[in-house]
Amino acid sequence: MMKKFSEVVDQNLGRLEQYVPVVAKVHGGTHPEFHDVKKLFDKISEKIKNIKSEKPNLDNELKQLREITKNYTVPDDVCESYESVYNMLEELDKSYKA
């Protein structure tokens, strides 16, 4: 069964906030698109925290994330943290659409 958006947020947001800046620092040189991923994630995170409703409007940010990440395709030359970030963002995206 698909997890609810609020469950995915509770489960992943804190870890994403830890991982995303580190991955941007480590892989941003070889994967400059990750800087865009970080900017979008920062917007998403802010919206989730500022809007107390069940689901803030994230359609635009998630659409851009899918484009930048080629639907969360993990590059071959990255670490597990990078892969984790994409997996958590994809889970967030899927639960948002559910």
C-alpha positions, 0 to 999 in steps of 0.5 A: 500500500502506498504511504500517505504524503504526510507519512513520507514527509515525517519519515524522509524530510529530516534525513533529506535536510541532512543529506541534500546539502552534503550531497550538493557539496560532494557531488555538485562539481561533477553533477551540477544539476544537483545544485538545482535539485537542492534549490528545489528541495529547499523550496519544497521543504519550506512549503511543507513547513510553512503550510500546515495543511496536509499537502502544500502545492508542490506540482511545479517543484516536483515537475521540475525535479522529475525533469532535472533528475530524469525521473530520479535516475541515479547516475552511475558514479555517485555514493549511496547518499546521493542514491538515497536522496533520489529514492526519498524524493521519488517516494515523496513525489509518488505519495504526493500524487497518490 
